[in-house]
């Protein structure tokens, strides 16, 4: 091919670029978050149920008792008549294992991707807030409905409504992450050669 045919094309660098300072700092932190959510999910579940206990006490006016357990923390909530039923927060009901994949993927993109770190961190923050907030609301609703309607209220809000709600929250978080990352689809400007 003659040299004149190639003169109009812009040359891409042959070397792979490295992430900037923000990506080098926040990438490992995001990966550590993913590891902590998986490895320390029992502690996370205790923190999550502590937050639900505070919400049930302050928003719903219920008395609460949180009992730690080696398998799953249990929250008892009730009114002046007593607390006869509790909910156990198992691994499958926690938001930890829904948040961890977002932290893992976005951490890898921060380290090895070519996207703006601010957009990736925004996407991670939005996903965490949406999933964790939705799960706290779901768990608080389960406590309220179980207090009001007993085991039927628990079944409806946990098995049916709660499962659909968390699947929808995870889907919306994924779409939101994709939209935020795609919107900032230009390569990072602070990438060093």
Buried (B, 14 or more C-beta within 10 A) or exposed (E): EEEEEEEEEEEEEEEEEEBBEBBBEBBEEBBEBBBBBBEEBBEBBBEBBBBBBBBBEEEBEBBBEBEEEEEBBBBBBBEEEEBEBBBBBEBEBBBBBBBBBBBBBBBBBBBEBBBBBBBBBBBBEBBBEBBBEBBBBBBBBBBBBBBEEEEEBBBBBBEEBBBEBBEEBBEBBBEBBEEBBEEBEEEBEEBEE
